[in-house]
Amino acid sequence: MPESSTDDLETELESVCRTAIGDGLRSITYFTADDYDQLYLRTDLERDADIERFVANERLGFTSQQTYGDSELGEYEFTIRVFEQGYVTRIIVGEHGVYVTADPLNMNEFHEVATAVRTVLADGDESDAR
């Protein structure tokens, strides 16, 4: 992806996540099967965290999409992981995904951020095809 497209994607993802989550947003990480980039990290959090372990785990979502693809549950939307002090929300569209970490949220906020990120990633897929 050209650098300007990457910058645009980063700006747009941060904007939609901050709009949906507000000050509870902890981090945003964009990933593909081969690469990742932490796009945002709240200033009060440690910068030396080993996010490679998180990325490796969230990449399993590419396989999960195929597993659940023909389920009676409908189309995959997003995954929420609950922790003592916050949440990880993973959204995958096509060959790329984003995981967002946040302080505790309500279900409407999870839906809002997932819908916004899916839209940005889908728009990125369309731009790549042009």
N, C-alpha and C positions, 0 to 999 in steps of 0.2 A: 504494500500500500504506500503511495507517495507520502512524503512527510507532511504536506499540507492537509491531506486527507486524515492522517493520524492525528494531527493537531486539532482539526475540526471535530473528529470523533471524540477525542479526549475532552474538549471543551463542552460538547453537547452532552456527553455522559455525565460529567460533573454537574452540569446545570440541571438536568432532569432528576438526578439523584438528590441533589441539595433541595430542589423544589419539593420533591416527594417526602424526604426524610427530615430536612432541616438540620439543626445542630446535632441531632443524634447520629448523623452520618460519620462513620469512623474511617472507612477506606473504600476505594474502588480499584479493582484489578481486572484488566482486560486480558483474555487468554485465547490462544488457539492450541491446536494439538502440538505445535512445535515451539511456541514462544509465549511470553507474557510480559506485561508492563503494569506496574502499580501506578495508576493515574492520579490517585489522591490519597493522602494520609493526613488525618486530623493532627494538628500541631501538638496536642498533648499526649500523643501516642509514641511509643518507641520506634525509631526508624531502623533498628537492627533486627527486627523480627525475621524469622526464616519463613518467608512466604512461599518458597518453593514447595514445601510440604502441602500447603493449602492448595496451590495450583495443581499439583499432581493429583490430589484427591478430587478436585472439581473437574478435572479433565475426564474423570470417569463418567461424567454426565453425557459425553458424546456417545458412549456405549449405551447408557441408560435410555437415551432418546430412541435408539433402535429397538431396545428391548420392549419399551412401552408403546412403540409406534402404532401398532394395530390394536391397542387395548380398547375395551368398551368404556374406559374412563374418559376418552377423548384425547385431544392433543396436549402434549406436555406444555406447561406454562413456565413454572419455576420451582425451585427447591428451596426450602427453608431448613436451616440447621439451628437448633436452639442450644445456647450455652448459658452458663450461670450469669455472665455479665453482658450478654448481647447475642446477636444473631448474624448468621451468614446466609445471604440470599444469592442463589446462583441462577442465572438466566442464560440459556444457550439458544442461539438462532443460527442454523446452518453450521458453518465451520468455525464459528467464533462464539465466545461467551464472555460474561462479566460476572464476577462475584462482588457483592457489596457487603461490608460489615457495618453493623449499626448497633446502637444502644437499643434497649427494648422498644418495640413498636406494636401497634395494633394491626390486625389483619388487613384493614383497608389500606394502611400505608405500605404493607408488603405488596398488595395488588397494584397500587399506584406506581411504585418504583419498578416493579417487574414489567408492567405494561409500557411504561416510558422507555425502559432500556430495550425491550423487545422491538419497539418502534425504531429506535436509533440504530440498533444492529441490523434490522431488516432494511432500513434506508441505506445503510453502508453496503449491504449485499447488492442492492440495486445499482448503487454508484459504481461498484466494482465491475458490474456486468456491462457497463457502458463503455 
